[in-house]
Amino acid sequence: MGWIRSNLTYANTTATLALFVALGGTGYAAITLPRDSVGSAQIRAKAVGPSELRSRAVNSRVIRNRSVRLADISTGARTALKGQQGPQGPAGAPAVTLRAAVSSGGGAAAGNSVSVEHLSGSNEYRIDFGRALTGCIYSATLAAVQAGPTLEQPEAGRITVATDGARVLVRTFGANGNALEQPFHVSGGC
């Protein structure tokens, strides 16, 4: 206590008192000002040049990018910013999804294919969807297929898919790269 009294000076006392007033004033304002009480009338105009005052202190230069949300903008301002709706574009043809689940023996277990041709003893399958295939994109994957009462599981391997314009051509292989009859799913979008 004696150390404090010996170092107590006018400057120390004034600085400490100024600190408490500054902190207390901010706290007082935060506690006593009602919500939404500060508006455009309370924001001081900003000096831009010598003897020129800007009429609005808050502008796009002082607002940080992406800090104003849509909810912060009034409904009237949003309506004023809304432009005219443009003309509707031309309607394209409706999208078509083609799909098939094919057993290793070439039987179409599910999907919307018209027919599946399987060359017996080979790994080649030709799926006919009964339509032209121009502009269509296909993918195929080795997959489990319900073939009658049996759920047929594929072995590890790979699969390729192509088209000749009329049918989807699929080839299945084992993990060693040799031709192997395997169950698969094929799908296409047109």
Secondary structure as GFF3:
##gff-version 3
##sequence-region A 1 190
A	DSSP	alpha_helix	2	7	.	.	.	ID=ss1
A	DSSP	alpha_helix	10	32	.	.	.	ID=ss2
A	DSSP	beta_strand	46	49	.	.	.	ID=ss3
A	DSSP	beta_strand	52	54	.	.	.	ID=ss4
A	DSSP	three_ten_helix	70	72	.	.	.	ID=ss5
A	DSSP	alpha_helix	75	81	.	.	.	ID=ss6
A	DSSP	beta_strand	97	102	.	.	.	ID=ss7
A	DSSP	beta_strand	108	111	.	.	.	ID=ss8
A	DSSP	beta_strand	115	118	.	.	.	ID=ss9
A	DSSP	beta_strand	124	128	.	.	.	ID=ss10
A	DSSP	beta_strand	137	142	.	.	.	ID=ss11
A	DSSP	beta_strand	145	147	.	.	.	ID=ss12
A	DSSP	beta_strand	150	152	.	.	.	ID=ss13
A	DSSP	beta_strand	157	163	.	.	.	ID=ss14
A	DSSP	beta_strand	168	174	.	.	.	ID=ss15
A	DSSP	beta_strand	184	189	.	.	.	ID=ss16
###
